[in-house]
């Protein structure tokens, strides 16, 4: 049974998979603050790139939060004690990632915003020691890297990375940068950190529409590159755990969780896996849902909501399996449920 208030706070870093409104007020093409986004979410079109809940919304529920973690752009001092969502659509590990889509908060910028929040928490709680004691109990969710491929490495007309690096070299460069960024998060008080790998982006409706021969077979050339990154990311988690004995870092294997979901789609109640409920597959060439577009009616039967982003139904499965692993391969070395229960330093 899921207990209430398993942790006092939840901090979220990431991209459009978990953005809940941080891009709404900036000059960016990567926005989702309009209908039909949010059609099944109680707050409507908040900026979530989904018809309903994201994976971190599901995890927040599991952790016992009665309200979803607010976007940094709108968080008050009262909010920040229980956590903040810094995620930004088009954001990447690399600063230049997503720049062709306009403004976004890269992971470096998200970390800078978190540093400011930690300073505010120090003032609210009275001291650095009190703040860090509080922060050590929090869950930190980090999920970046998808855009470093989708909106960088795989866009050679806008970025030089594919010419500058082999797939192996690029994955290595990303992980090296990521490692130092996660260490910065540790420096600012993070002690329970969840790092989610990249999913099967070669199976997205966008990839199937433009790169798959039959429109249904996942694009292996894309996912082979992604797996290079994921393999190194899992090793990075090992290295972090060996270096920081007063903290615990875990890896969520989103690639295999989502792969299992696609493989056993019918078992999970899905009927459509290769096109989005709106966007590519319904209107060829379209990536996002168009404003006021009428999406599919049977949304719970679709794995994907638009060309890139899973439906709420898929997010619920991934979120639940991240929180409480169904398979040994879902997480490493433990799931979020056990991480939340962990007494760091004891």
N, C-alpha and C positions, 0 to 999 in steps of 0.2 A: 504493500500500500504506500502511495506517495504521501509523504508527510508535508505539513505546511511549514513555510519559512525555514527551509533547510539551510539557507545562507542569508545573511542580512543584505547582500548587495550583489549586483550582476552588471559587469561592464562589457560592452560589445564593440568590437572593431571589425570592419569588413567592407564589403562592396554592395552591389545592388541586391544580392541574395538576402541581405538583412537590413539594408537601408530602410528607415521608417520615417523619412522626411527631411533629412539633412540637406538634400539637394534642392528642396522646394524653392528656396529663396536665392539661389545663385544662377549665374548665366551658364546653363548647361542643357545639352540635348538629352541628357540622361535623367529624365524625370518621370514620375508616375503619379503625380498629384491631380489626377483627373479620372473621371469615369471612362471605361468600366473597371479600372484598377480599384480594388477595395470593394467591389460589388457585394462580397460576402463578409466583409469586415465590419464590426460594430461601429467603428469610427469613420467608415466610408473611405474615400480616396485620400489617405494620409501621406502617401509617398511610398508606400510599400509596392514592390514590383510583383504583385500577386493579386489574386482575387480575394484572398483572406490573410490568414496568419503565415508568418515566416517561420523558419526552423527555430530561431531564438525566441519567438513568441511562445512556441510550444514548450521549449526548455524552461522559459520563465514560469510558465504554468506549473510544470513539473517541480520546479524548485520552491513553489509555494507562494509566488507573488500574485497578489490579487489584482494588480494593474500591470500593464506592459511597461517595459523600461522605456523612458522617454528619449526622444532624439536630442542630441546635444544642442541643436539650434534653439530648442524651446525649453530646456531644462532649467528649473529654478533651484535655489539653494536647498529647498526642502526635498526636491527630487534627487539631487546628486548623492545624498547619503545612501540611497538604495540602488544607485547605479545609473549609468548613462549609455546611450547607444550613439557611437561616433561614426557609424558606417556611412559610406558615401558611394553612390553608383558611379562606376567607371574608375574607381580608385584601384591602385595597385601597390605592390611592394616598391616598384620603381617610381620615382617622382614623375617622369614624363608619361607614364602609362595613362591612356585615356584622354590625352590633351586635345586630340582632334574632335572630341565631343564637348569641349568647353571646360568650365571650372569644375573642380571636384576636390575632395579632401583626400589626398594620398595618405598612405599609412603613416608617413613621417608627420604629416599635418594632424592626423588623428591622435598620434602620440603627444604632439605639442598641446592639443586641446585637452588631453587627459592630464598633462602636467599642470595646466591651469586649474582643472577641477580638483586635483589633489591639493593644490595650494588653498583653494576655497574650503576643502574639507578640513585641512589643518586648522584654519581659522574657526570653523564651526565647532570642531571638537576640542580646540584649545591648545593642542600641541602636536608636533610631528609624531611623537611616540603613540599618542592616542589614535591619531589618524592611521598610522601604519598597523596598529593592532586591529583596527576596524577593517582595513583593506586586506589584511592577510586572510580574512575569513571569506572574502568575496570570490565569486567565480568570474574569471576573465575569459571571454570567448573571442578568438581571433581567427578570421577566415579570409585570407587574401591569396592572390596568385592567378585566379581565373582571368582577370583583365590583363595581366602581364603577358598572357598568351592571346586572348581574344582581341584585345585592344592595344596590342604592341607587336609581339613576335609574329603573329599571323596577319599583320597588316603592313607588308613590306613597302607599300607605296607611301606610307606615312612615317615609318620607323626604320631605323637602320639595324636593329638588333639581329634580324634574321641573316643579315650579311656579315655582321660582326662576330656572331657566335654560332657554333654548331648547337644542335639541341642539347647535347650533354653539357657543353660549356655554359649555355644559357641557364639551364637548371642549376648548375653549380653556382653561377653568379647570383642568381636569385636567392638561393639558400644562404649564401654567405651574407648577403645584405639583410635578409630576414632574421638570421641568427642575432645580429647586432641590434636589430630593432626590438626583438623579444627581450633581449638583455636590458634594453632601455625601459621596457615595461616593468621588468623585475626591479630595476633601480627605483622606480616610483611606487613600489609597494606590492606589486602583484606576486602572489605566492601559489595560487591555484589557477593554472592557465590551460585552457582547452584550445588546441590548434587544429582546425579542420582542413583536411586536404582538398584538392581540386576534384570535382566530380567528373563524370563522363561527358565532357563538353562535345565530344565527337558524336554523341547521340542526341544532341539538342535539335529541335526542329530547324534551326538556322543551318546547322552543319548538314543535316539530312537533305534540306532543300537545295543547297548549293554545291555540296561536295560528294554526296552519296550517289552511286550509280543507279540504285533502284528507289531511292527516297525512303528506304526503311533500314538499310544496313548501316550501322554506326561506322564513322570514318576513323579507321585504325591509325592512319598517319597522324591525326590530331591527338588521339588518346595515347599513343606511344610516347609522344613528347611530354604529355601531362604526367604519365606514369614515371618518367625519369625524375620529375620534380617531386612527386609523392614519395618515391622510394628514398630520396635524399631528405625529405621532410621528416619522415619517421626516424631516420638516423639522427637528425637534428634534435628531435625530442629526447633521444637517448643521451646525446651530448649535454643538453641542458640539464637533465636530471642528474647526470654525473658531476656537473660543475656546481650546481646550486642545491646542496643537500637540505636546505631549509625551505625548499619549494617543491612543487610537483607539477610537471607538465605532461599533458596527455595528447594523443593524436586520435582524431576521429577520421576513420577511413570512409569518407563520403563517396569515394569512387566505387568501392565494392558494395556499400549499402545501396547506392542508387542503381548499380549494376544488377543487384539481386532483385530490386524492385522492378526493373525493366524485364528481367528474365522471368519473373513470376508475377507479371502484371495482373493476370486474370485471378490469381490467388488473392491478390490485394483488392480486387474489385475494379480494376482499370480496364477500359476497352480501347482507348486510343493512346498510343505511345509515340507516334511519329510526327504529329502536328500539334500546334498550340490551340487552345480554346479561342484565342484571337491571334492575329499576326500571321507569321509565315505558315503556309499550309492551308489557310483559309483565304488569304489575299497574298499571293506570291510576291515576294520582294519586300514585304512589310515586316519590320522587325518588332516594333512595339505595337500595342493595341492603339488604334486610332481613337482620338477623343470622341466620346459618345457612341463608339462602335458597339453593336450588339454582339456579345460573345456567345459561345455555345450555351445551351440550356443545361446540359448534363455535366456540369463542371467537375463533379466528383469522379467522373469516369475518365477524365483526362489527366495524364501524368504531367503535361506541360500546360502552363497558362498562356505564355506567349513564346516567342522564338527562342528565348534563352532561359526563362525562369519557370521553375516547377509550380504546379498548382498547390493550393492549400492542402489538398488531400495527400499529395506527395510529400509536402513539407512536414505534415504531421507524422508520417512514417519515419522520415529521416531524423526528425527531432526526437521522437520517442526512442529510436534505436541509438541515438547519440547519448541520450540520458541514461537509458537502461539497455545495455547491449543484448541483442538476441543471439548474435554469433560471436565467437571468439575473435574473429577478424574485424569486427565492427570498430573496435577501439584498441588503443595501446598506451600504457599498460593497464588502464582501468577505464571505466565509464564515468560519466559526469556525476551520477548518483553516488558512487563511491568516493570520487574526488571531493564532492561537497561535504561528505561525512568525515573526511580526513582531518586529523588534528596536526597541522603543520608544526614541525619542530619538536614533536613529542615522540 
